[in-house]
Amino acid sequence: MPVFQESCAEQIQAQTIIIIHPGSMYLRMGRASDLNPCTMLNAVARKRLIGGLEYEDSLLPPSVPRTKELIQAMEESRLQVSHTLQSCLQSDGRRRYATPPQQIAAFNRRSNPEISSPCSVEWIKTDKDIVVGDDILSLNPDDNFNIHFPYRRGELNIHSRPGGSLRSVMADLKTIWEYVLTEKMDIPLRDLKHYRAVLIIPDIYNRQYLKELTTLMLCDIGFGACFLLQDHVAATFGAGLGYACVVDVGDQKTSVSCVEDGISHRNTRVRMDYGGGDITRTFYWLLKKCAFPYKTCNPSNKLDALLLSQLKKDFCHVDLNVCGSQEKTFVVRKPKQQTEKYTLQVGDECLVAPLSLFQPELFKVTGTHSVHIQKRSMGDPEDPHDENYLRETSRRGMKENLEQTSEMQEEATAPTVAGEEEVVVDAVDSAPTLSNRDLDAPRDFVVGPQQLLGLDHAVLQSIDRCPTEDLKRKMYSCVLVVGSGMKFQGIGMWLHNRISLQIPYMYRAEQLDIITQPKEMDPGMTAWKGAAILSCLESAQELWIGRQEWERAGVRVLRERAPFMW
């Protein structure tokens, strides 16, 4: 009987906890008790003021002007991947073969669309000044709305154009989250004081943004309590793993870090500014090379961007048994326009696009892509006892202890030669200097000559930054792939082979396990599900931050309660 009561209490508690997982493309939000969250475009459209400036965030990452050098670099990378694929074997041991792109292009140039009557879809007519989520796709382009995505490249979308200030982005998030709470989850805003929220944040975070987001949830929206959880830690809970090297491929960013017992090791974290959207753009570039028959396709148009994303999901894979050209069809539907059905041939383009994760020079179609690591705190006037203070005091204490120890040794022994004394002095000075160097300067990840970091190299370098040999061994045995940007058949095996070839000799005995579909669930849901599980655990009760203590203590309570090193 007590067990039943406990599970009832847990169930009631789960119904009053809201899990929020915002991404660059989609927002996932729901009760911890829900089987699946509400998933929708993480965007808001605002009616433009008369004479106001136009602004629209695109669904796909914008492409950059094609210089001669850029096209040459991408062409070389494409050929490199094509040659690698041709040297691979099928599962029955035969060599792979590929249909020449010229032959595919000849077919596609002759392909004309089948025209049918205009589709029944209409632009939505709205007298609202604000439209949220998927409805943005149905807005008439002539209706003068500015479109904002609050997250870009896995971080808050701060820029210098209209709606790009931190305050504007926070207002957009408030609008979107309150819309989901009231319209999708039927929770009146006045009742939110009885609800608690868990916000899933990036593994590489910006402290200033986290302070603003906590204020947004507790003071502006009015949740009774909240806590923040890193996405990679949430993913291990969702997959039911005690440790893993987590690879999270989203729409616009790819991040890697090593997580053990609910802690993401700071020095192992890395984020690259490319993801599923960049794969879509690369795929479109490859399709155009073989005469893509839908000539008027414009990736900066919302509906065409959505179509290209769908073609990538339907056509792309890493199945080495599929060789030669394949015939595919797709339909173009737009309001007030005739429906067009196209037939085209595709070849190894369907494999080259996903493999650009390992050959990121192909992502140059969308510009340069930075590599980010977790920076040390620059200090915060609100938080005098931050990590800088702790580091300085511990360093001073270490130095004093070493000096006291050396003094005691000097008193206990006879006078020694000058040379030996110098060694002791060096030891005293060098210990803090060493710890100083290790703590203050996280090592940069080594990028290639093109200033890009491929996914396999990111995983290997992340694991190499683990503090102990035992932890490295564990991480080589378990790589967890989450996020919606890498859902291609066979890509887990490709990642397995790429890493296996490069694992240092001493760790080769470990069985490398690549998990691409943890617990048979959609990898895009893993982190959301993990946060829902963690929020109901008894050990999570001490993580909650209430509004009053936040208003009283501010960032200090975040440093003390956060389930990660602040």
N, C-alpha and C positions, 0 to 999 in steps of 0.2 A: 504493500500500500504506500509506504513513504516514497518508493521509487516513482510511482504513478504521480504523486503530488509534485515531486521535483520536476518531472518532465512537463507537467502542466504549467508549473511556474515558469520554466524555461521557454515554453511555447508562448505564454502571454508576454514574457519579456521580449522575445524575438519579434512579436507583432508591433512593438513600440520602438524598435531600433530601425533607423533608415540608413541604408548603405548607399553611398554616393561615389561612383567611379567615373570621373569626367575624362574624356580622351580628346585628341585633336579632331576626330571625326564624329564619334558617337559618345553619348552619355548613357551610362547604365545606372539605374536608380530604382530601389525597391526596398520592401521590408526584409529584415533578416529571415523572416519565416517564409518568404516567397520562394517558389521553385525556381523561377526566372525573373530577372528584373525587367522593368520597362526600359526598352532600348530605343533611342531616337537620335536624330542628328543633333549634335551639341552646338546649336546655332540660334541666333535671334535676328529677325529682320525688323528694322525700325523705319517708319515713314520719314522720308527726307523732308526737312523744312524747306519752305519756298526759298530758292536761292542758295540752299545748303550745298555743301560739297558732296560729290558722289563717292561712295566707298563700297567695295564688295570683296569679301574674302572668298576665294575660289574653293571648290570642293577638292580639286587636285592641286598639288604643288605647282606653281607657275613655272613654265619653261624659260630658259634663258636664250638670248640671241645665239645662233649657231655660227661661230667663227670657223675658219678653215682648220685651225689647230684642234678645236673642240671636236669637229666631225671626224678628223683623222684619229684622235685619241680614242673616241668611242668605236670607230670602225675596227681599230686594232684590237680592242678589248672584245668586241663581238666575234672576230675571227678566232681569237684565243679560246673563247668558250666553245665555239663551233668545232674547232680542232680537238679540244678535249673530249667533247661528246662523240666525235667520230672515232676516237681511239678507245671508247668504252665498248664493253661487250653486253649483249642481251643475256637474259637469264639462262637461255639454252646454249650459251657459249659462242654464238655467232657474232661477228662484228656488226656494229650499227651502221646504217647507211642514211644519207640525207638527200632529199630532192633539192637540186640547185635552186636558189632563190629566183633566178631568171625564169625558170620553168613555172614556178608558182605565180610570179608576177604576170607572166603571159596569160595564164588562166584568169587571174583577178581583173586584168584590164578588159577582158571580154565579158566580164560578169555585169549584167544590168539588173537593177532591182525589179521585183514584181510589185506593181503599184496596186493598192486596194483603197477602199473608201476611207475618208478621214476617221481617226479613232474617236471614241466617245469621250475621252478625257478632256476636261475643260480647265482653263485657268480658274482659280478660285476668285470669287468676287468678295472683297472684304472691306468693311468700313473701319476696321481696327487699325490702330497706329502701330501695333506690335504683333508680330507673328512669330511663333516659336516652333522649333523642331522640324519634323518632316514636311509640314505644310509650306515651308519656304520653297520647296521644289515646285509647288503648284502656283506660285505667285507670277502674275504677268510681268515680264521684264519692263513693260511701260508704266508700271504702277509706282515708280519712284521710291523703292525701298532700299535702304542700305543694309547689307548683310554682314554680320559679325560672328566669327567663331572665337570664343573666349580662349581656346587653347590652340597653339600651333607648335609643331615640332616637340610635343610633349610638355610644353611649359606655357605659362600665361602669355597671351598674345599681345604684348606691349609694343606699340610702335608710335610713330610721330604723326600719323594721319588721323582723320576723324574717327572717334571712338577707340583710340589706341592708348589712352591714359590708364593708369592702374585703377583709378576711380571708375572709369567707364567700364572696364572689364569686370570689376566687382558688381556694378549695376546690372550688367548682362547676365552674370552668373545668378544673381538674386532673382532676376526675372525668369530665367529658365528653370531654376530649382523650384521656385514657388509655383510655376505653371504645372510642373510634374506633380507636386504635392497636392495641389487643389484639383486639377483636371484629370489626372491619370490615377491618382491614389485616393481621391476623395477625403483628404485630410484638411479640415478648415485651419487656416493659419493661426487662429486664436487658440487652437488645441496643441500647438507645437511644443508648448512648455512641458507637456506630458510625454514628448518623444525625445529620443536621443539619436545623434547622427554619428556615423563613422565616415570620414572622408579619406578616400584612397589617394595618396600623393605619389609623385615620382620618386624613385629611389635616390636620384640626385636632385636635391631640393634647394630652393632659395628661401632662406630664413625669413626675409622681409615678406615674401608672398604668403608663407605659412601663417605669420602673425595676422595678415589681412584676412585670410580665409577663415581663421578661427574666430575673428571678430565678426565676420559676415554671418557665420553659422549661429553664434551665440547671441550677439547683440542686434544684428540687422534682421535676420530671419526669425530668430527667437526659439531655437531648440533648447530643451532643458539642460542638455549636456552634450559633449562631443569628445572624440579623440581622433588623432590622425594616424594613418597606418601606411607604411611604404608598400608600393604595389608588388615588389618582388617577395616581400615577407608574406603578404596576403596570398600570393600565388602558391607558396609552399604549403600553406594551410589548406588551400583549395584542393591541392593535389594529394594531400595527406602525407607529405614528406617531411622528415626531420631536418634534412639538409639537401641542397641542390645548387648547382650553378644555373641560375635562372636567366633564360634568354627571352626577352619580351619584345616582339616585333609588332609595333602598332601601325597606324596609318601613316604617320610622319616621323616616327623615331624608332630606333632599335636600341635597347639597353640591355646590359649584361651585368650581373653581380653575383657574388657567392654568398649564400644564406645558410646559416647553421643555427638551429634552436631559436628561430625567430629573430636573429640578428643578421642584418646585411653588413658585411665587412666593408668599411668605408673605402679602403685603398683598392678594392676589387671592382668598384663601380665605374662604369663607362657608358656614355650615351652617344650614339651617332645620329646625325640629323638626316636619316633616310628611313623609309618604311614602305608599307604597302602602296601608298599613293605614288611613290617614286617608281615602284615596279610597274604600276599601271602606265605611267608616262613613258617608261622605257619600252614597254610592250607596244604602245601606240607608235613610237618611233620605228620599231622593228616591223610593224604591220605596214606602215607607209612605205618602207623600203621594198616591200613586195606588193606594191600597188593596191593598198586597201581600197575596196570599191566604194565605200561610203565617203565620197570626196568632200562633202560639205561639213564633215565632222569638225567640231570646234571644242577642244577640251576645256576652254574657259566658260563654255555654256554649261549650266547645271545639269541639264538632262543628258547632254552628250558625255559629260564627265561620269555620270552615273552609269550610262551604257558601257563606257570603256571599262569601268570597274567591274561590271557584270561579265563582260567578255573575258577579262583576265581570270575571274573566278571560274568561268565555264570552260575556258580553253587551256589555261596554263597548268602545267604539271611537271614532275621530274621522273617520269616513267620511261626508263631506257628501252623498254620493249616496244614502245611506240616509235616507229621509224617512218620516214618518207612523208609525203603530203597527206593531209586529212581534209576532207570536205566538211565545212561547217556552215550553219545558217544563223542569222540573227535578224531581229525586226526592229525598225526605228519607228517609234510612235511619239508624235508631238501634237499638242492641242492645235486644232484648226488646220492641220496639215495632213496630206495623204500618208497613209501607212506604207512603209517601204520594207520589203523582205529581201535581204541580200544573201547570196551564196558566195562563199570565198574558200580558198585553199590556204591552209597554214602548215608550216613545217616545223623545223627546230626552233622557230621564234618562240613557241610555247614553252620550251625548256630554257632558252637563253634568258628570257625575262626574269623568272624566279631566281636563276643562278647569278643574276647581277648582285645579289646579296653577298656573294663571294668574290665578285669582280666589280667593286663599286665604282670603277671609272665609268661604267655604263650609266650611272646616276648623274653624270655631269650634264645630262639633258635638263636637269632642274637646278643646275648651278653648283656652287661649292657647298660642302657639307662638313660642318665643324664636328670635332670630337670633344666631349665634355667630361670632366671628372669632378668629384665632390671637392669644392674649395673649402679651405679653413675659414672659420668665422673671422670677420674683420673687427669684431667687437661691437657691442650694442650698449648704448648709454642706459637702456632700461634694465640691463642684466649685468651688474658689476661682477658677479661671481660666475662668469661664463667660462668656456674651456680655456681661453687665454689666461685668465686669472689662475685657474686650477693648474695649468701647465707650468706657469711661472713659479707658483708656490711649491709645486712638487719638485721642480727642477732645483729650486733654492734648497729645499729640504734634502734632496739627494746629494747636493754638493756639500752641504754642512755635514751630513753623515759621513761622506767619504773623507772630509778633512779631519773630522774627529777620529775616525778609524786610523788614518795615517798618523795622527799625532800620538795616539795610544801605542801604535807599533814603534814609533820613533823612541818613545820613552822606555818601552820594554826592551829594545835592542841597543847594542853598542852603536856608536857613530859609524855610519857606512861611508863608502866612497862616494865622491860627488856624482859620478856617472849614474850610480844606482838611485841616488836621491832624485836626479832629474827624471828617471823612469817613473818614480812614484808620483811626482808632480804632474807629469804628462798624463798619467792614468786618471788623476783627479779631474784634470781639465777636459780630457777627451771623452769621458763618460757622458757628461751633460751635453757636450757638443754633438755626440753621436745621436743621443735621444732627440736633441733639438733638430737635427737634420731629418731624422726619420719622421718626427711628428709634424714639422712645419712644412715640409715640401713633399706632398704626395707625388709619386713618380708619374710623369706623363706617359700615356700609352704611345708606343712606337708606331707611327703611321708610315705608310709606304711613300715612295717618291712623289706620288700624286696627292699627298696629304689626305688620303682616304684610308679607312680601316675596314677590312672585310670582316664578315661575321665570324668565320672560323678563327681568324687572328685575334679578334676581340675576346673570344671565349678562352683561348690559350693564354693570352696575356692577363686576363682577369684571374684565372686560376693560379697563374704564376705569382700573383701578388698576395695570395693567402699567406697568413703569418707562419703556419707550421707545415711540415712535410705530411703529417697525418691528415690535415685538412685538405691539402692538395690532392692526396690520394682519394679521399672521399668525393671531392668535386669531380675528378676525372671519371668516377664511377656513376655519376648521376647528373645529367644535363636535362633541365626541364624547359621546354619551349611553350610559351604562352603568347597571347595576343592574337589579333585577327589578321595580321599582315603576312603570315607565313603558312597559310593553310593550303599547301600544294601537295598532292599525292606524291610520295617518294622523296620529299625534300629532307625528311628526318634521316633517311639512309645516306643521302649525299653528305649531310652535315657529319654523320657518324664516320664516314670514310675520310673526309677531309681532316677531321680532328685526329682520328686514329693514326694517320700517316705522320702527324706532327707531334704526337705525345712524346715527352722526354722518355728516354729508355727506361729509367728507374720506375716509371709508373705504368709501364706497358702490361704488367701482370693483371692490372685491374680490368674488370669487365665494364667497358664503356656502355652506359645505358642512356639512350636519347628518348625522352618521353615527350611525344608531340600531342597526345590526346589523353591527358590525365583523367582517370575514372570515366572514360568514354564520354566526357563532356566537351562542349565547344571551348577551345582554348581561349577564346575571347572572354569567356565567363569565369575563368578559373580564379582570377584575383577577386572579383566581386563575391564569388561563392566563399572564398577563403576568409574574407572580411566578415561575412555573415556568420561563419562558424566561430571565428575568434571572438566576435562581439558578445556571444552568449556564454563563453567560458567563464568559470568562476574567477580565474586568474585575471580576466580583463576588467573586473569590477574596480580595481585600483587605478585604471587608466583614465576614467572619465573625468572631464574638466567641466565644472558648472559655470554658469554665467557670472555669479557673484564673485567667485574666486578669480575668474579671468579678469573681471573689471578691477579687482583689488590688487592682484599680484602680476597680472600681465604675462609677459614672456617667460618670467621665472618659473611659473607653474607649468608651462609647456616644456621647459628644459627638464623639470623634475619628473613629469608624468609621461612624456612621450616615450613610446616603446622603441626608440632609436636614439643614437648619440646626437644630442643637439649641438 
